[in-house]
Amino acid sequence: MSNAWRTTAIVLGLACSWQQWRACNRPAPAKQVVTDCKPTPSTSRSHATSSGGFAEDSPSDDTVEPPRPSPANVGAQFFGVKIPGWARSLAPQPGEDLRDYRDRMIPLAQMAVAPQRARLARSREDFAKAANLDERQLAALDAAAKETATAIQDRLFNAVLSGEFAPGSFKPMNAVTVARDVLDLVDRANKKFTGSLREDQRGKLASHPFDFGDYLVFSTRWEDAISGL
């Protein structure tokens, strides 16, 4: 399992690093060298008018320089979409190895998810009181969440290692198959949890904002598996 995590992290890291390298090493637009030159004679042409005089034509099109892109329009792009600076800072930086990148990103991810984890902890406690859950039922809830998180990790990494997400052979149905398997795991765990409840407790759950899928996603410390690499 450790090798699977390491292989996946390397594959994803290499993909991100390549995109960042491509963005950082794109040739800069050539700068125009302005020299001190004397004004050249006008390139406008004259033609005779019906009154015997001459009228000037407007300058020919080949003397008009095309507009140059402003510096604000020059930047890293991904599939034609300009990537803002704050988003580029989340990608691996030049000279940053995968472990340094992991150590830099995990605290940011923890800060982003911390409010949701706190919300789910309060919701779990409130539901336990409202439905009068006993220790056995609370243990069943946490065990179902932990076992399902492990099964989801195994399914995703097996998909990566088996080539289901390989760019050269990827098909949308591969993602559909993996998503369906993950949802089946969550559904079975939810049924296992609700099966441990009494009828009146299931009624309380139906009217309470607590949700097993929500609890699974945010209570699981997914970063612990990555930190162990």
Secondary structure as UniProt FT lines:
FT   HELIX           2..24
FT   STRAND          46..48
FT   TURN            50..51
FT   STRAND          54..56
FT   HELIX           61..63
FT   HELIX           71..73
FT   STRAND          77..78
FT   TURN            79..80
FT   STRAND          81..82
FT   HELIX           85..88
FT   TURN            89..90
FT   TURN            94..95
FT   HELIX           98..131
FT   HELIX           135..161
FT   TURN            162..165
FT   TURN            167..169
FT   HELIX           172..195
FT   HELIX           199..207
FT   HELIX           212..219
FT   HELIX           222..227
//
